[in-house]
Amino acid sequence: MRIAVLADTHDNYPLNLPARIKGADEIWHLGDVNSLHILEEFERLGLPLRVVRGNCDGYPFWPMSLTLEKEGVNCHLVHIPPAQVPEGVRVVLHGHTHVPRDATDLFGVRWLNPGCITHPRGGFPPSFAWLELKAGHVERWEIVPL
């Protein structure tokens, strides 16, 4: 399964982004969308779109977090990195920091952040990521500069 992972669009994204992710099986947005119209182009791709609420989002119908099992991997989607990981979760995907991340903690939980689409920090370029899950593990995590 190939998932396009976005975070922190903050009302903007490069016009070529939908075309770049149209080969995904799903799209996961990790919050700070800001306006519903930002998602319209991604919805037109006809792919499952999962969105969690960020601290700049005012849409109570979006969940604060989602825990999904895909290809035998329990993934937790959230905007702000949590202090505690839900039981059984192997991968935490978050936004908020505007900095790409790929780290594994002492408990074997992998922490992933695709970076920021519009206002990256730390000298990083704007980015999204590809997450590939296969047979119970992360096959690939790739940060894609925009």
Disulfide bonds with the S-S distance in Angstrom:
none
